[in-house]
Amino acid sequence: MSKETVRLNKYLAMCGLCSRRDADKLIEQGRVTVNGQNATSGMQVCVEDEILVNGKPLKGQEKKVVLAYYKPIGVTCTEKDAHAEKIITRLIDYPIRVTYAGRLDKDSEGLMLLTNDGDLIQAMMRGANCHEKEYIVKTNKEITDVFIQQMKSGVYLRELDRTTRECEVSQTGKYTFRIVLTQGLNRQIRRMCKELGYEVRSLKRIRIMNITLEQLQTGVYREVKGTELEALYSGCGLKCPGSVY
């Protein structure tokens, strides 16, 4: 990193500590100091500054990494949960600390992206960017043309008081369909099906933007590199860090 100054929240994100939003919270809570003084929101820092988080020195900026991971059913997407038997960040045996961008509920499986790039996480999670996520879903009843059209057009979710965006939906089998979402409401597909009188029996995410599950086996991850990584960053409006590969 150059000696040019950047906002503190961005610097913390660049070091892979957390997202900018979470960095702002740490600063507001008085858990960050710069050169012995309590940090303030919006302050500028550089690589030569002594930055402590919870009283511990901040490690220098690590290389940016992105992992594609096949999350098995039964794994919880959380950093800490005393009641969860399997936590995603504990299952990833990787030398650099990474966290997930977007969740899959415990009963679902499929593609997760994990990274130490806070800016990338923030860009991927921003709903206004309408990034595509593709799923294969199996239900308890036969799929009908009416069901497909209703899913495509948007479904009013009473529990959330929200109507889902129009989306791409196609039938793939007697009880299965493919759906491409551009928003990430809580348990969205399960809620959509429930509103239409269906129950989800299985749900697998097979694509996030340009990254696909491909031949990954359940519980296994791979590094995203090369042109695939460049396309991911480009799709998020970010410059791909050359140190990743």
FENMO-V395334 format. One record per run of one state. SS is the DSSP state (a for helix, b for strand, c for the rest). FROM is the first residue (numbers start at 1). TO is the last residue. Records with the same first field share a line. If there is no record, write none. Layout:
BEGIN
SS = FROM-TO  FROM-TO
END
This chain:
BEGIN
c = 1-5  15-19  29-31  35-36  39-43  46-50  54-55  58-65  72-75  77-86  92-98  101-108  116-117  126-126  130-132  140-144  154-155  158-161  164-167  172-175  182-187  196-199  209-210  213-220  224-225  236-241  245-245
b = 6-7  32-34  37-38  44-45  51-53  56-57  66-71  76-76  87-87  99-100  109-115  133-139  156-157  162-163  168-171  176-181  200-208  211-212  221-223
a = 8-14  20-28  88-91  118-125  127-129  145-153  188-195  226-235  242-244
END
